[in-house]
Amino acid sequence: MHFALVDRAGKVVRAWRVTSGTQMALTPSALTPAIVGGQLIVQLDVSRQTGALSEHMILRLGQSGSIGKRFSLAANAVCCYDGTGASTPLRVASDGRLYQLRTDPKTGARVARYSLR
């Protein structure tokens, strides 16, 4: 999977290539990429064939081409995903944190907050 940071003139400022031994995808409801502390924040959906396991992998792509921080979120905790891309339950706010809208039939809706620093 390739990502690039492009300036206003359309010139590539930085680029990354992310590889994995598992299947990766960008889904219609993926987090809109954002810049936090000069680093690109992206979401990849990762899945394994065995047991149909899937998760949302959040990556902070460093300026030197490295992955600065990464963590995963359970794919089944995400609200409102119907496959149409009508909802984006993951967002990076102006405070530089990641917010996730989560739902559970027993506990209802809640918003989880994660530090990206």
BAFI-3210 file (N, C-alpha, C; in Angstrom, 3 decimals, decimal comma, padded with zeros to 6 digits):
// residues 117
n [1|2|3|4|5|6|7|8|9|10|11|12|13|14|15|16|17|18|19|20|21|22|23|24|25|26|27|28|29|30|31|32|33|34|35|36|37|38|39|40|41|42|43|44|45|46|47|48|49|50|51|52|53|54|55|56|57|58|59|60|61|62|63|64|65|66|67|68|69|70|71|72|73|74|75|76|77|78|79|80|81|82|83|84|85|86|87|88|89|90|91|92|93|94|95|96|97|98|99|100|101|102|103|104|105|106|107|108|109|110|111|112|113|114|115|116|117]
n.u [000,861|000,607|001,333|001,225|002,413|001,375|002,136|000,641|001,132|001,024|003,214|005,035|005,908|006,665|006,801|005,442|005,693|003,789|003,953|002,776|002,368|-000,163|-003,488|-004,306|-006,374|-007,975|-010,863|-014,180|-015,192|-012,996|-010,762|-010,244|-007,198|-004,834|-002,766|-000,643|001,392|003,245|003,326|001,906|-001,288|-002,906|-005,377|-005,575|-007,319|-006,959|-006,806|-007,135|-007,176|-007,746|-010,235|-011,576|-010,656|-010,466|-009,261|-008,896|-006,114|-004,222|-001,914|000,927|002,783|006,134|008,474|010,889|010,310|009,643|007,445|005,892|004,084|001,756|-001,371|-004,090|-007,605|-010,590|-012,498|-015,185|-016,278|-017,030|-019,329|-022,243|-021,426|-022,240|-021,225|-021,471|-020,024|-021,088|-020,706|-018,165|-016,668|-014,291|-012,232|-009,824|-009,351|-009,097|-007,537|-005,590|-006,093|-007,418|-010,724|-013,283|-016,392|-018,329|-020,446|-022,646|-024,910|-025,695|-024,601|-024,947|-024,190|-020,936|-018,084|-014,799|-011,515|-008,260|-004,764|-002,497|000,054]
n.v [-001,154|002,192|005,501|009,050|012,327|015,319|018,529|021,857|022,482|020,099|018,480|015,668|015,437|013,689|010,115|006,865|003,318|000,725|-002,489|-005,858|-009,115|-009,985|-009,622|-006,401|-003,470|-000,502|000,864|002,066|003,475|004,338|006,058|009,487|010,527|012,321|015,010|014,980|016,524|016,872|014,391|011,758|010,347|007,328|004,837|001,366|-001,515|-004,659|-008,117|-011,634|-014,827|-017,078|-017,884|-015,543|-013,056|-009,592|-006,193|-002,694|-001,007|001,553|003,847|005,856|007,598|008,212|010,976|010,125|007,945|005,845|003,905|005,646|005,321|002,790|001,149|-001,109|-001,414|-003,012|-004,333|-004,979|-003,282|-000,935|001,572|001,676|000,714|-000,163|-000,989|000,793|003,069|005,313|006,273|007,503|006,369|006,855|009,492|012,134|014,711|018,322|018,541|016,681|014,064|010,731|009,810|007,466|006,262|004,035|001,188|-000,885|-003,482|-003,974|-001,962|000,419|003,474|004,959|007,147|006,590|007,653|008,216|008,667|010,045|010,766]
n.w [000,000|-000,844|000,256|000,043|000,719|-000,435|-001,745|-002,164|-004,811|-006,043|-005,878|-004,755|-001,466|000,576|000,747|001,381|001,681|002,674|003,904|004,445|005,872|005,981|004,603|003,392|003,255|001,970|003,051|002,100|004,287|005,645|007,883|007,317|006,049|008,081|009,337|012,060|014,274|012,205|011,031|009,058|009,530|009,078|008,151|007,876|006,917|008,180|007,631|008,316|006,794|008,331|010,507|009,941|010,986|011,636|011,726|012,470|011,575|012,801|011,714|012,317|010,268|010,006|009,496|008,502|007,017|008,561|010,742|013,123|015,287|016,099|016,312|016,965|016,341|017,222|014,624|014,766|016,644|015,604|014,847|012,798|010,237|007,091|004,736|002,651|002,850|003,940|006,465|008,609|011,163|012,503|013,428|013,248|015,416|015,907|018,147|017,837|018,518|018,134|017,513|018,102|017,211|018,905|019,213|021,111|021,627|024,265|025,946|024,620|022,803|022,565|022,751|022,005|022,865|021,623|022,031|019,716|019,872]
ca.u [000,000|001,412|000,769|002,087|002,057|001,516|001,955|-000,410|001,502|000,892|004,510|005,150|006,867|007,117|006,019|005,635|005,175|003,488|003,795|002,330|002,154|-001,610|-004,224|-004,610|-007,299|-008,562|-012,306|-014,881|-015,431|-011,713|-010,383|-009,644|-005,826|-004,644|-001,406|-000,524|002,803|004,046|003,315|000,657|-002,064|-003,735|-006,026|-005,647|-008,058|-006,109|-007,584|-006,522|-008,109|-008,102|-011,200|-012,148|-010,277|-010,155|-009,063|-008,492|-004,758|-003,956|-000,471|001,488|003,922|007,152|009,109|012,035|009,818|009,338|006,135|006,131|003,218|000,683|-002,214|-005,230|-008,930|-011,455|-013,380|-016,599|-016,728|-017,311|-020,745|-022,918|-020,827|-023,125|-020,545|-021,689|-019,128|-021,882|-020,301|-016,751|-016,704|-012,982|-011,859|-008,784|-009,868|-008,107|-006,649|-004,587|-006,465|-008,311|-011,996|-013,984|-017,766|-018,504|-021,773|-022,805|-026,333|-025,932|-024,194|-025,296|-023,141|-019,941|-016,977|-013,488|-010,497|-006,916|-003,671|-001,668|001,403]
ca.v [000,000|003,405|006,764|010,182|013,653|016,160|019,947|022,540|022,490|018,738|017,806|014,724|015,883|012,446|008,947|005,664|002,043|-000,116|-003,890|-006,741|-010,511|-010,217|-008,845|-005,028|-002,782|000,788|000,703|003,333|004,190|004,526|007,340|010,446|010,776|013,606|015,317|015,261|016,712|016,723|013,004|011,340|009,315|006,597|003,607|000,209|-002,647|-005,843|-009,326|-012,950|-015,822|-017,999|-017,379|-014,262|-011,995|-008,317|-005,079|-001,419|-000,673|002,981|004,033|007,207|007,443|009,175|011,785|009,401|006,758|004,808|003,957|006,241|004,696|002,006|000,364|-001,677|-001,294|-004,106|-003,933|-005,180|-002,272|000,299|001,872|002,123|000,335|-000,998|-001,294|001,810|004,196|006,466|006,703|007,391|006,397|007,225|010,850|012,849|016,045|019,403|018,360|015,679|012,745|009,922|009,513|006,341|006,026|002,598|000,808|-002,222|-003,655|-003,996|-000,739|001,598|004,161|005,741|007,638|006,264|008,627|007,637|009,599|009,720|011,306]
ca.w [000,000|-000,957|000,716|-000,297|001,198|-001,621|-001,431|-002,932|-006,233|-006,554|-005,792|-003,643|-000,458|001,214|000,334|002,179|001,192|003,829|003,511|005,518|005,521|005,979|003,609|003,795|002,349|002,310|002,881|001,870|005,543|006,330|008,457|006,392|006,505|008,748|009,774|013,491|014,591|010,994|010,574|008,431|010,222|008,116|008,616|006,985|007,463|008,067|007,916|008,124|006,268|009,401|011,481|009,489|011,912|010,998|012,642|011,890|011,988|012,713|011,585|012,274|009,371|010,383|008,464|007,943|006,328|009,547|011,394|014,422|016,277|015,483|017,201|016,250|016,930|016,785|013,518|015,113|017,602|014,883|014,599|011,580|008,963|006,281|003,493|001,625|003,053|004,349|007,798|008,940|012,617|013,031|013,024|013,974|015,735|015,921|019,299|017,486|019,035|017,315|018,160|017,487|017,628|019,127|019,685|021,660|021,931|025,716|026,635|023,834|022,048|023,299|021,944|022,572|022,469|021,621|021,781|018,556|020,121]
c.u [000,914|000,624|001,742|001,519|002,387|001,286|000,901|-000,131|001,384|002,184|004,531|006,269|007,496|006,238|006,400|005,088|005,005|003,246|003,379|002,206|000,689|-002,265|-004,570|-005,558|-007,625|-010,051|-012,969|-015,099|-014,144|-011,562|-009,817|-008,233|-005,692|-003,177|-001,462|000,963|003,711|004,095|001,926|000,015|-002,989|-004,343|-005,966|-006,500|-007,259|-006,954|-006,756|-007,585|-008,608|-009,069|-011,825|-011,876|-009,986|-010,036|-008,716|-007,103|-004,553|-002,444|-000,131|002,786|004,910|007,789|010,269|011,613|009,450|007,890|006,371|005,332|002,177|-000,105|-003,409|-006,503|-009,784|-012,422|-014,850|-017,126|-017,176|-018,789|-021,052|-022,301|-021,747|-022,519|-020,691|-020,727|-019,846|-021,449|-018,799|-016,641|-015,362|-012,614|-010,702|-009,300|-008,735|-007,169|-005,591|-004,880|-007,416|-009,561|-012,701|-015,387|-017,962|-019,921|-021,759|-024,281|-026,648|-025,653|-024,525|-024,101|-022,185|-018,855|-015,687|-012,472|-009,123|-005,891|-002,866|-000,241|002,294]
c.v [001,225|004,611|007,867|011,455|014,608|017,615|020,568|022,560|021,104|017,945|016,889|015,186|014,687|011,317|007,758|004,459|001,155|-001,532|-004,716|-008,157|-010,882|-009,317|-007,469|-004,402|-001,397|000,653|002,057|004,143|004,467|005,953|008,239|010,724|012,184|013,772|015,661|015,369|016,507|015,312|012,627|010,211|008,667|005,368|002,572|-000,839|-003,899|-007,055|-010,567|-013,903|-016,744|-017,340|-016,050|-013,136|-010,718|-007,236|-003,834|-001,108|000,821|003,154|005,514|007,089|008,572|009,878|011,060|008,145|005,630|004,928|004,431|005,589|003,901|001,316|-000,120|-001,512|-002,416|-003,615|-004,046|-004,164|-000,987|000,421|002,052|001,675|-000,616|-001,337|-000,244|002,979|005,445|007,033|006,537|007,491|006,712|008,606|011,351|014,268|017,063|019,313|017,286|014,295|012,058|009,613|008,419|006,240|004,522|002,334|-000,626|-002,375|-003,595|-002,654|000,536|002,185|004,872|006,173|007,312|007,261|007,995|008,724|009,122|010,211|010,292]
c.w [000,000|-000,447|000,342|000,312|000,056|-001,227|-002,352|-004,435|-006,862|-006,532|-004,566|-002,716|000,248|000,724|001,197|001,431|002,417|003,317|004,720|004,983|005,503|004,941|004,171|002,781|002,884|002,040|002,646|003,147|006,306|006,848|007,364|006,887|007,071|009,111|011,258|013,797|013,392|010,438|010,066|009,229|009,197|008,781|007,510|007,665|007,145|008,415|007,644|007,627|007,374|010,371|011,131|010,482|011,135|012,060|011,839|012,443|011,740|012,726|011,589|011,496|009,610|009,202|007,800|007,189|007,269|010,027|012,816|015,539|015,517|016,573|016,409|017,066|016,377|015,713|013,899|016,122|016,919|014,546|013,131|010,268|008,223|004,929|002,411|001,748|003,522|005,694|007,964|010,457|013,273|012,508|013,876|014,165|015,767|017,120|019,041|018,023|018,065|018,122|017,373|018,074|017,713|019,597|020,180|022,014|023,424|026,381|025,876|023,103|022,991|022,335|022,681|022,023|022,619|021,333|020,577|018,739|020,772]
res [m|h|f|a|l|v|d|r|a|g|k|v|v|r|a|w|r|v|t|s|g|t|q|m|a|l|t|p|s|a|l|t|p|a|i|v|g|g|q|l|i|v|q|l|d|v|s|r|q|t|g|a|l|s|e|h|m|i|l|r|l|g|q|s|g|s|i|g|k|r|f|s|l|a|a|n|a|v|c|c|y|d|g|t|g|a|s|t|p|l|r|v|a|s|d|g|r|l|y|q|l|r|t|d|p|k|t|g|a|r|v|a|r|y|s|l|r]
***
